[in-house]
Amino acid sequence: ANAPHDVSDINDVADDGMILDAGPKTIKDLNKRLESCETLVWNGPLGAFEITPFDTATVSVAQHAAKLTKEGKLLSVAGGGDTVAALRHANSDQAFSYVSTAGGAFLEWLEGKVLPGVAALRG
């Protein structure tokens, strides 16, 4: 289903409006920035990807990151259940360098924190 929507500048969103996805300018900017990245760490979808057309930003950026990864230009790491679902929705999860369903734990691991489950296994 294609939900009713409009594209607005961030400063023009009505007080009772909802922002459910990034717009075309932001998508273009993010994809351009990916061109100069060596590593991408992705946690969380860019919009309400479960509802068309609010999946546009997530799909576009995921597919661009997947393309760059396949070309060997980007190391792409993604974590979190919603992130994995979003990448699968974009048919991009298989192209990412590493995908984990761990959300908060994934980010804590990246920060170098001790994870209780891992600590318990190490004894």
C-alpha positions, 0 to 999 in steps of 0.5 A: 500500500502506498500511504498518503504522504507529502515531502516537506522541508524539515522547517515546513513540517506542520505542528501536527505532522509526522516525519516518517522517512528521510527525504530525497535531499537527505537520501542523495546526501547520505549516498554521496557521503557513503562514496568517501567512507571506508567503513559503515556502521548501521544501527536502525532503519532510516524511516518507517520502512514497513510502510510504503513509501516510508521505506524509500530512504532505507532501501536507497541507502541500503542498496547503495551501501550494498553496491559499494560493499560488493565493489570492495569500496566499503566495509559495511557492518549492521546490527539490530533486529530492526536493522536486519529486517530493513536490510532484508526488505531492501534485499541488501543484507547478503551484500553487507560485510557483517550483519548481527541481530544484536542491537544494543549489545552490538553497540556496546561491544563496538564501544569496548564494553564488557558484555555480561553473557560473554564475561560469564562464558569466559568465567 
